[in-house]
Amino acid sequence: MSNRRRFLRQAVFGSLALSNPAFLAGKTPPGKTPKGALPVVIATWDNRKATAAAWEILKNGGRALDAVEAGARVPEADPNDTSVGYGGFPDRDGFVTLDACIMDELGRAGSVSCLQHIMHPISVARKVMEQTPHVMLVGEGALQFALNQGFKKENLLTDNAREAWEKWKITSKYKPVINWERHDTIGIVAIDKANNVSGACSTSGMAFKMHGRVGDSPIIGAGMFADNDAGVAACTGLGEMVLRTMTSYLAVEELRRGAHPQKAAERAIMRIIEKMPEMAKENQIGIVVLDKRGRHGAYSVQPGFAYALYQNDENKAFEAKSYYTK
C-alpha cells in the first residue's frame, strides 16, 4: 500500500472513531429509540400467551432474561402444544427428549439437549448458565444435574402424544411437515427498559426423530443468539438447515453492520436458500429479530409463519413475509 493510500485510510478511520465513540468500541451506533419501543418481546408463532407472561416482567422494569424464561415456560407446560415440553411428540422410540438454550445480556449462555423427564428445560438451561462453568449439558448428565438442582422428574408423554406415536409406527415415515399445526419450537427474545437483551429457545424437536437427534434449538448461534451491542434473534423450523448456516448469529451480525432487523432477517433466510435451494423448497425456517432500538423484523422461507409481538402495551400476532409465496 502506498504512503498516500495508507494516510487516507488512517485519516478516514480516525475521523470515524473521533466522531463516534461506538465505532471505536466496535459497536453499532444505537440511534434514536422511538417512544414506546422499549420494553419489547417477540416470539415465534402465535405465542401470545408466552409474550404476555414475559410482558408482566418487562412492564415492571424486570430483566429481559427473566422475561424470556417466563415466556418459554408457558408452552413448555402446555399439554396441547405437541412441539414443546410437556405434550411434545416423542422420538421414534417413544421418548420425549427436550432441547433448550438461554442467553443473557452479559454474553453468558446455558443449554440442555436430549433431556428427559423435566417439564421446564429452559429453566435447567438457565441453571447450567448460572451454576456451572459449562454452556451445555446433555442426556443423562443433564437429567442428573436437573434433579440435583431440585427439578421434579415427571412423565412428559401425554395420551395424545402416545396415540400419535402409535399411529406413526404403522408406516414409520419420517418427513418434516411445513408449519406443523402452525407452531413449532418457541424462540422468544426481549429487550428490557434498561436496554438489555436476552433470548431463549425451547423444543421437543422433530416429531418421531431418531433417538439422540439434536436440532438447532439448544445451539447458541443457531436456534438463538443475543449480543447486547447489536440485538437478538431466534429461529424455528427444520433445525438441520439452521445448523448449517448459524442463522441467528448471522442475523445479529447483520444488525451489527447496521442493517434494519427486517433486512437482517431476510438476509439470514436468503443464506439458507442460497446454500440449500432444494431443501428450502420442501421445508420451513422462520426467524424473528430485534435490534437495540426496539425495532423488529421477521421472515421465513415458506408462507404461513406467524409471530407474536408485545410492544407499547399491545400484544399482537402477525404473519411474516416469506421468500416463497402461496
N, C-alpha and C positions, 0 to 999 in steps of 0.2 A: 504494500500500500504506500502511495506517495506521501510525502510530508504534508502536502496541501490537503489531500483527502483525509488523512488522519486528523488534521487540525479541524476540518469542517465537521467530521463525525463527532469529535470530542466536544466541539462547540455546541452542536445540536443536543447531544445527550446532557451536557452541562446545563443548558438553559432549561430543559425539561425538568431536571432534578431541582434546580433552584426555584422554579415557578410552581412546582408541585411536589411537596414532600412525600405524597403517597407513591409517586413514581420512583423516588429514591428508595423507598422501602419495599418496592416490588409489588405494591398493592394497586388494585383497581380503584381510581377515584370514586367515592361514593355518590357524588352528585346530590341533587336535592331530593329528599324523600317527601313524596306527596302527603298531604294531610290525610290521616286515617289509614295510611298504608300499613302501619305497624301498630299492634302485632298482626301477624298473618299466619295461617296454617293452610296447607293444601295436601290432599290425599288422593291417591289413585282410586279410580272407580267412584261410584256414588256412595262414598263412606261418610255421609253427613253426620251420622251418629259418632263416628270417630273424631271428626273435626270439631263437633260440639263439645266432646269431652276435653279435647285439647284447649278449646277456647275458654273453658271455665278456668283454666290455669292461667292462660295468657292475659285475659282481660283484667285480672287482678295483679298483674305485674310479675307473674310467675315465670320460671325459667323455661326456655324452649325445650330443653332436654326432658323436663318433667311432663311437658305438654305432649310431645311425640310419643313418649312411653304410655301415657294415659290413653292417647288415641289408638295406638296399636292394640292395647289390651281389650278394646271393645269387640272387634271381630274375632280376636283370639278366644273369647269366652262365648261366642255365639254358635250354638249347635247347628244353626241353619246355614252358616257360612261353610261351604264344603271345600274351601281352598286355604283356610287359615285356622290354625289352632284346633280347639275342641270342635268336632264335627267334620274336620278335614278328611278328605278321602285318603285311604291308605295306599301304601305301595302294593306291588303285585303279590307280595307275600302276606298282605293283610296287616302290616304295621303302620301306624300313624307316626311319621317322623317329621319333626319340625325344624325349620331354619329361621334364624333371625339375626339382625345386627342393629347396632345403635351407635351414634357418633355425636360428640358434643362440640361446643364452640372452641374448646382448647385443643382440638385435634385428637382427643382420646377416642378409642373405639373398642367395642366389645361385640363378640359374635358367638353363636352356637349353631351347630349343624348336626343333623341326624339325631336330634334329641327326642326321646320318647317319654311319655307319661307325665309331662309337665305342661299345664294349660297355658302358661304365660312365658314362652321362650324369650320374649323381648325383655322381660324383667331379669331373666337369667343372664342374658347378654349384657345388660347394664351392670350386673354384679361382676361379671367377668372383667368388664372395663374398670370398675372401681375397686375390686377386691383382690385382683391378681395382677402379676406382671405381664400377662399374656393378652392377646387380642382374641383368640379363637379357641374354643373347646368343642370336641365332637363326641358323638356316640355315648358310650358308657362313661367316659370321663366327664362329659358334660352333665349327664344324669347324676353321677356321684357328687359332682360339685353342687348341683342344684339342691339335692337332698341335704347336703351338709350346710347349705345356706338357709334351710328351713322351708323350702318349697315342698308342696304336698304331691305325692305320687298318685296319679289318677288314671282311669281308663278313658282314653280320648276317642275310642271308636264307637260312634253312635249307631243306633239301629239303622238309620237311614244310610250312613256310610257303609255299613256292613252289607246291606242289601244291594247297594250299587256295586260293591266289590264282587259279591257272589254272581251278579248278573254279568259283570265284565269277564269273569273267569270262563264263561261259556265260549267266548270267542278269543279272549286274551289278546285282542288287538290293541296296540299302543300307538295312538295318534293324537297329538295335541289338537284341541278344538278352539278355534278363534273365538275370543270373547265368551268363554265358557260361563254361562249364566250371567254375563256382564259383570263378573267380579273375579278376582284372582288374588295374587299377592297384594297385601296392603303396603304401600310405601307412603310414609307421612313425614312431611318436612315443615319446619316452622321457623319464624323469627320473632323474638320477644320484644318487649318495649325497650330493652337495653340494647337492641340491635344485634343480638347474638343468635346464631343459627344452630340448629340441631336437626338430625334426621333419624328415622327408624324404618325398618323393613321387617315384615314377618310373613311366613307362609308355611303351608303343609306340603308345598311342592306340587309337581305334576301328579295328577291322579294316576295311580297304578304304575308308577315309575319303578325302575329296578331298585331293589333294596340297596341302600347306600348311595344312591344318586344325590348329588348336590348341585343346585342351580346357582343363580346369581344372587339370591336374596341375602345370604349371610356373608357375601364377599364385599368388603369395603372397596368402593370404586366401581363396582359392577352394579349391584342392586341399589346402592345408595352411597352418596358421598357428600360430605359437608366441609366447607372451608370458610372460616369466619372472615377472611379477607375478600371473598368473592360471592359466595352463596351456597346453595344446596340443591340436590336433585335426587330423584328416586325413580326406579323403573318397575314395570310389571310386564308379564308375558313370558315367552319361551326363554328361559334362563341361559340356555346354551348359546344363543345368539348374543345376549348381553355380555356374557363372559368373554366372548371372543373380541369384543371391541371396548370393554370397560366403559360402558355407555354413560353412566352417571358421572364418572370422573371427567370424561371428555366434555360433557355439558358444562360442568363447573369451570373447567379450563377455558371454555369459550366465554363464560362470564368474566373471567379474569382478564381476558383480552379486550373486554369492553362490549361484548355482544349483549343485546337485549335478551331476556330469558326465552322469549318465543323463538328468536333466531338460534339461540343455543340449543333449544330442544330440537329444532328442525335439523340442524347440522349433525347432532348426535344420532338422530334416526337415519339421516342420509348416509352416514358412515356404515351403518348396518346394511342398508340397501345396496350400497356400492360394493361392499365386501362379500355379501351373501345374497345375491339377487334371487336365486332360485328358492332358497329357504324363506326369504321375505315374502314371496308370492303366496306362501301357504301358511304363514304364521303371523302372530301379532306381537308387537312390542309397543308399549306406551311409556311416556316419560313426563314427569312434572318437574318444573324448575322454578326456584325463587332466587332473586338477587337481593343484595343488601339494601336496596331501596324499597323493597316490598313489592316489586313488580314480579309478575308470574308469567309462565309460558307452559304450554302442553302440546304434545304432538304424538302421533302414532303411525305405525306402518299401515294398518288397515283401519277402515272406518269402524265406529262403534265404541271407541274408548272414551269413557267418561271420567270426570274428576270432580272432587268436592273442594270448594274454596270458602274459607271463613275469613272475612276481612271487613273492616268498617262496620262491625255488628251485623253482618249479613252472612248467612250460611246457605250457599247455593251450589247446585250441581250443573256442570257444563259438559257439552260434547266437544272433544278436542278435534282439531283439524287433523287430516291424515294424508299420507302420500298417495295411497290408492283411494279411489272414490267408489261409491256404490254404483 
